[in-house]
Amino acid sequence: PFCIIRKTDHTLHQPMYLFLAMLALTDLVLSSSTQPKMLAILWFHAHEIEYHACLIQVFFIHAFSSVESGVLMAMALDRYVAICFPLRHSSILTTSVVIKLGSVVMVRGLLWVSPFCFMISRMPFCPNKVIPQSYCEHMALLKLVCADTRVNRGYGLFVAFSVVGFDIIVIGISYVKILKAVLQLPSDEARLKAFGTCASHVCVILAFYIPALFTFLTHRFGHQVPQVVHIMFANVYLLVPPMLNPIIYGVRTKEIRDRVIRGCCGKEP
């Protein structure tokens, strides 16, 4: 795993790799909270889930999706500082600053999502308790409630816009400034090198936000979207990013690729 490689190789003790370690841990938690039940459904036809286990799954999915969004935002800030202020990068993003930023992202996810489970646990459910997708999710549970859910839906929108909306705005502003800085570079080779340092991050952003936003919007507004399409994107949203992130960064980041190859071949420096 990348976290072990980063810990054993001191050349990877840089802000970008600290953020990658946070991203890897977040993906591990997200996968661990959903995939065992998905496999149980597929392999053993275990279609039932205990009520409190379902609430726990809701908490982990939404809390660590928020954390992942925050980590991607922090990585965009890292790319902005690295490209626009290369000489001050190490002094601005020190290890302590990175850890504090990661802690804020973690606390934000835990605090903002905790009321989801508390509010929904106090509501009555209808007799039909069937969730069409393979994991418990806030909006899917609200559709099973036999009561007024406007407060829950309103809080869900508040969390979505205050977390994902804020992160997307910061990422967008960072990349606009990066683009301006790159276009002012004197040579094509320098521009390509600068764009190459951001390519992995952009791929990860698209892999995470596109299915996440599609799932979020279809739950609330996409009543005409076929259920099979919605279920497919709901699964892609949680399964594909944790699978793609190590591949994207492992292939495109030379330091990680070289360290993995040395480890696999037993060639330690």
N, C-alpha and C positions, 0 to 999 in steps of 0.2 A: 504493500500500500504506500501511497505517496507520503503520508504522514511519517511513516517509519524511515523512508528514504531521506526526507527533509531533516529528520532528527539526527541521522547518522552522517549526513554530509553537510559540513559547515559552509560549503559554497552556496548552499540553498537557503542560508539564513538572511534573506532579503525580504522587503515588504511584499513583493509579488508572490513569493513562495509561502510566506505566512498566510496570505489571503487564500492561496490555493489549498493549504492545509485546512483552513476553516471551511472552504467549499467542500473538500473531500469528507470531512467529518459530518457536515450538514447532509450531504448526499447519503452517507452511511446511515444516519438516523432516519431520514425519509424512507429509504429502501427497507430498513428493518421494521418500520412501522406499518408497511403496506404489503410487501411481497410475501411474507409467510402466509398471510390470510389468502392472498391471491392464489398462491400455489395450492393451498388446502382446498380452495374452491375448484381449481382445475383438476387436481390429482385425485382428491377424495370426495368430491361433491359435497364438501362441508359448507353449506350455504347459510348456516346460522352463525350469529355472533352475539355474545353476551352484551347486555345493555351497557354496563360500565366499560367493557372493553371497547365498545363502539365509541363512547365518549372520549376515552383515552386516545383512540386513533384519530378522532377529530382534532383533539388538542395538538398532537404531535405533527399531523399533516399541516395544519394551518400555521402553527408556531414556527416550524422549521422551513416552511415555504417562505414565510416572512423573513427568517434569518437568511435564507439563500438569496432572496431579493436584495437584502441589505449588503451581503457580501459582494454581490455583483456590482452594486453601487459603489462600494468602497474600492473595488478593483478598478472601476472607471476613474475614480479620483486618483488612484495610484498611477494609471497610465497618463492622466492629465499632468500630474506633477513631474513624472519621468520625462515627458516629451517637451513640456513648456518651460520647466525649470530643472533641467538635467543636472546642473552643478549643485543645486540645493536639495536634490531629491532625498539623499540620505539624512540630511539635517532636518528636513520637514517631516518625513515619514520615518521617524525612529521606531525602534521595536516597541517602546512604551506607548507611542501614539497608535500604532497598529493594534496593540492589545486592547487599549481603551476603546478604539473604534469598534473592534470586534465585540467587546463587552456591551457597548451601547446597542449594537444591532441585536445581540442575543436578548438583552433585557427588554428591548422594544417588542420583539416577537412574543416573548413569554407574557408580558403584561397586557399587550393589546388583544391577545387571543384567549387568555384565561376566561374572560366574561362569556365567551361563546358557550363553553361547557356549562358554566353556572346557570346561565339563563335558560338554556334548552333542557337542562335536567329538571327544571321546575314546571315544565309544560306537559299537558296530557297528550298522549299519542292516540291516533285512530286505530281501529282494529287491524286494518291492513298495514303491516309493518314490513314492507318489501322495498328495499333500495335497489334500483335497477343496475347500479354499477358495482364494482367489486371491492369497494372500500367505503367507509363512513366519512361523510363530508358535511359541512354545516348546512348548506342549502338543500342537500338531499334529505337530511333529517328534518328540516323545517317543513318539507312537503308532506311529512307524515304526521304533523302536529294538528290536532283538532282544536285550535284556538287562534286568536289573533296574533299574527307573527310580525306585525309592522315594526315593532321595536327591534326585534332580532334582525330583520332585514335592513332596517336603517343603520343599526350598529355595524352590520356586515359591510354595507356600502362605505361607512365612515372609515372602517379599518382598511378596506381596499384602496380608497383614495388617499388616506393619510400615509399608508405604507408603500404600496406599489406605485401609486401616483407620484408621491414624493421621490421615490427611487428612480423612476423613469425620467422625471424632470431633471434630476441631478445627472443621470447618465447622458441624457440628451445634451445638456449644457456643456458637460465635460467633452463630449465628442465634437461639438461645434467648435469649441476652442482648440481642440486637438487638430481638427481639420484646417482651421485658419493657420495654426502654427506650422503644420506640415507643408501647406501650399507655399509658405514663405521660405522654405529651405532652398538652397541654391542649386542642388543637383537632383536629377531623377533618381540616382542610386540612394541618396539620403532619404528621399520621399518614400521610396519602396521599402527601405529598411524600417522607417517609422510606421508605415501602414502595416508591415508584417508583424510588428510587436503588438498591434491591436487586433489582428485578424482572429486569433484564438478567442479573445474575450468577446468579440462581436458574435462569433458563432455560438458561444455558450449563451449569450444574452437572447439571441433569437430562438434557440432550442428551448429555453425556459419560458420566456414571456409569451410567445405566440400560442402554444397550447394552453397555457395558464389563463390568458385573457380570453381565449375562445371559450374555455370551460366556464369561466366566471360570467361572461356576457350571455351565453346560451341558457344558463341556469335562470337568469332573471328576465331576459328579453327574447330569447330564441325559441319561442314556443312552436314555431313551424319547422325547426331543425329536426330531422329524423333522429329517433332515440339511439339508433345504432351509431350514428355519427358522433353524437354527444358522448356516448360511452367510450368510443374509440379515443376521442381526444382527452377524455378524463383519465384514461389509462396512460396515454402517451405523456401527459403532463407530469405524471409521477414516475414513470418507468424510463423514459428516454433520456432526460437530462443526466440522472446519475450514471447511466451507461455511457453516454457520449462524452461527458466532461473529462474523465481520465484519458480517453482516447485522443480527444482534441488537444489537450495540453501535453499529453505524453508524446504525441507525434510532432507537434509544432514547436515545443520548447526544447531546444538543443540540450540544455543542462540536465533536464529530467530524462530525456531520451538516452543520453550518454551514460547517466548514472544507473538507469535500469539495465542497459546493455552490459555494463561492467558487473552489476550484481548478478545478472543471469549467467554470465560467462565465468563468474568467479574471479574476475580481474579487478581486484581492489588496488587502489593507488598506493 
